[in-house]
Amino acid sequence: MILEITKYGDPVLRQKGKLVGEITDEVKTLAEDMIETMRFANGVGLAAQQVGIPVQLTVLEVENSEDRPSTMTIDGKPVDLAAWMPMILMNPVLELGPDKEDGNEGCLSFPDITADIKRSTTVKAKGKLLDGRVIEFEATGLLARALQHETDHLNGILFIDRMRSATKTALAGKLKRLQREMNA
């Protein structure tokens, strides 16, 4: 089922998600609905807060595109990225690599707004999969960026919080309009 995506101004976007304990049928249905919603909206990631539910659950689907390539390694060995997509990750914990770069980001909760955001180029991630297994992996490229963006959401942090102040100032009018639409 396609869910409504919460927009900037909705207080749920600022809530830190509760840890997912038991993987219930409700959690599985939420994950499936989030994947369907993300695909419908042409996103590469979606956090539970973005569908109004403050829990530590995100879905990601990163194609290994030529313009934004990604890698994923488990135990130091490269894995086929496509075999892991879509990825459903609960209670993720990230260890950010030291090297950072700017990259263009958008967010389904901020329609028509994009900006360059500085993020780590590599990430070590640990989280729970839908089958209950705990996975640890390293990611680069768009997958690393998407993991950071979505994990921020799970902790109530929005990509506008990571923008340079000049960029945020330039977008002030659009952000105010989004908030007004949310509160209308």
C-alpha positions as CSV (number, residue, x, y, z in Angstrom):
1,M,0.0,0.0,0.0
2,I,1.3,3.4,-0.9
3,L,1.5,5.6,2.2
4,E,1.4,9.4,2.5
5,I,4.8,10.9,2.8
6,T,5.1,13.4,5.7
7,K,6.3,16.8,4.6
8,Y,8.6,19.4,6.3
9,G,6.7,21.0,9.2
10,D,5.2,17.8,10.5
11,P,6.6,17.3,14.0
12,V,7.1,13.5,13.5
13,L,10.1,14.3,11.3
14,R,11.9,15.7,14.3
15,Q,11.2,12.7,16.5
16,K,14.0,10.2,17.3
17,G,12.6,6.8,16.4
18,K,12.1,4.0,18.9
19,L,14.2,0.9,18.5
20,V,12.5,-2.0,16.7
21,G,12.4,-5.0,19.0
22,E,10.3,-7.9,17.9
23,I,9.8,-8.2,14.2
24,T,6.0,-8.5,14.0
25,D,3.6,-8.8,11.1
26,E,3.0,-5.1,11.6
27,V,6.7,-4.3,11.2
28,K,6.9,-6.5,8.0
29,T,3.8,-4.8,6.5
30,L,5.2,-1.3,7.3
31,A,8.5,-2.3,5.6
32,E,6.7,-3.6,2.5
33,D,4.5,-0.5,2.3
34,M,7.5,1.8,2.7
35,I,9.3,0.0,-0.2
36,E,6.2,0.5,-2.4
37,T,5.9,4.1,-1.3
38,M,9.6,4.8,-2.0
39,R,9.4,3.3,-5.4
40,F,6.2,5.2,-6.3
41,A,7.9,8.4,-5.3
42,N,11.1,7.6,-7.2
43,G,13.2,7.7,-4.0
44,V,16.4,5.9,-3.1
45,G,15.5,5.7,0.6
46,L,12.6,6.3,3.1
47,A,12.6,6.4,6.9
48,A,9.6,5.4,9.0
49,Q,9.3,9.0,10.2
50,Q,8.6,10.0,6.6
51,V,5.4,8.0,6.7
52,G,4.5,9.3,10.2
53,I,5.8,6.4,12.4
54,P,8.7,7.3,14.7
55,V,10.6,4.0,14.7
56,Q,14.1,3.0,13.7
57,L,13.2,1.5,10.3
58,T,14.5,2.5,6.9
59,V,14.3,1.1,3.4
60,L,16.9,1.8,0.7
61,E,17.1,0.9,-2.9
62,V,20.2,2.1,-4.6
63,E,20.9,1.2,-8.2
64,N,24.6,0.9,-9.1
65,S,24.4,3.8,-11.6
66,E,27.4,5.0,-13.5
67,D,27.0,8.6,-12.4
68,R,26.6,7.7,-8.7
69,P,28.3,4.3,-8.2
70,S,28.1,2.4,-4.9
71,T,29.9,-0.5,-3.4
72,M,29.0,-2.8,-0.5
73,T,31.4,-5.1,1.3
74,I,30.7,-7.7,4.0
75,D,33.7,-9.0,6.0
76,G,36.0,-7.1,3.5
77,K,34.6,-8.9,0.5
78,P,32.6,-7.1,-2.2
79,V,29.0,-8.3,-2.6
80,D,26.5,-7.9,-5.5
81,L,24.7,-4.7,-4.5
82,A,21.6,-5.7,-6.5
83,A,21.2,-8.9,-4.4
84,W,20.8,-6.7,-1.3
85,M,18.2,-4.3,-2.7
86,P,15.8,-3.3,-1.6
87,M,17.4,-3.2,1.8
88,I,15.3,-3.1,5.0
89,L,17.4,-1.9,7.9
90,M,16.3,-1.6,11.5
91,N,18.1,0.1,14.4
92,P,21.1,1.1,12.2
93,V,24.3,2.4,13.8
94,L,26.8,4.1,11.5
95,E,30.5,4.6,11.8
96,L,31.5,7.4,9.4
97,G,34.7,7.4,7.5
98,P,37.0,10.4,7.8
99,D,36.9,11.5,4.1
100,K,34.0,13.8,3.2
101,E,32.6,15.2,-0.1
102,D,29.8,17.4,-1.3
103,G,27.0,15.7,-3.1
104,N,23.6,16.7,-4.3
105,E,20.7,15.5,-2.2
106,G,17.0,15.7,-2.2
107,C,14.4,14.4,0.2
108,L,10.9,13.1,-0.3
109,S,9.7,15.2,2.6
110,F,11.0,18.4,0.9
111,P,9.5,18.3,-2.6
112,D,11.5,20.2,-5.3
113,I,14.4,21.1,-2.9
114,T,17.9,19.8,-3.5
115,A,21.2,21.0,-2.1
116,D,24.9,20.0,-1.9
117,I,25.4,18.3,1.5
118,K,28.9,17.3,2.8
119,R,28.9,13.6,3.9
120,S,31.4,10.9,4.6
121,T,32.4,8.9,1.5
122,T,32.5,5.6,3.4
123,V,30.3,4.2,6.1
124,K,30.4,1.1,8.3
125,A,26.9,0.1,9.1
126,K,25.3,-2.3,11.5
127,G,21.6,-3.1,11.7
128,K,18.9,-5.7,11.9
129,L,17.4,-7.2,8.8
130,L,13.7,-8.2,8.5
131,D,14.6,-11.8,9.1
132,G,16.1,-10.9,12.5
133,R,19.8,-11.3,11.5
134,V,22.2,-8.5,12.4
135,I,24.3,-7.4,9.4
136,E,27.5,-5.4,9.4
137,F,28.8,-4.0,6.1
138,E,30.7,-1.1,4.6
139,A,29.3,1.1,1.9
140,T,30.6,3.8,-0.5
141,G,29.0,6.1,-3.1
142,L,25.3,6.7,-3.2
143,L,24.6,3.9,-0.7
144,A,26.9,5.5,1.9
145,R,25.1,8.9,1.3
146,A,21.6,7.3,1.5
147,L,22.5,5.5,4.7
148,Q,23.6,8.7,6.3
149,H,20.6,10.6,5.1
150,E,18.1,8.0,6.3
151,T,19.8,7.3,9.6
152,D,19.7,11.1,10.2
153,H,15.9,10.9,9.7
154,L,15.6,8.1,12.2
155,N,17.3,10.4,14.7
156,G,15.1,13.4,14.0
157,I,17.8,15.2,11.9
158,L,16.8,16.6,8.5
159,F,19.0,17.3,5.5
160,I,18.4,21.0,5.9
161,D,20.3,20.8,9.2
162,R,23.3,19.7,7.2
163,M,23.1,22.5,4.6
164,R,25.5,25.4,4.5
165,S,23.9,28.5,6.1
166,A,24.0,30.4,2.7
167,T,22.1,27.5,1.0
168,K,19.5,27.4,3.8
169,T,19.1,31.2,3.6
170,A,18.6,31.0,-0.2
171,L,15.9,28.3,0.4
172,A,14.2,30.1,3.2
173,G,11.2,31.1,1.1
174,K,10.6,27.6,-0.2
175,L,11.0,26.1,3.3
176,K,8.4,28.6,4.8
177,R,6.0,27.7,2.0
178,L,6.3,24.0,2.8
179,Q,5.7,24.7,6.5
180,R,2.6,26.8,5.6
181,E,1.2,24.0,3.4
182,M,1.8,21.5,6.1
183,N,0.0,23.6,8.7
184,A,-2.9,24.6,6.3
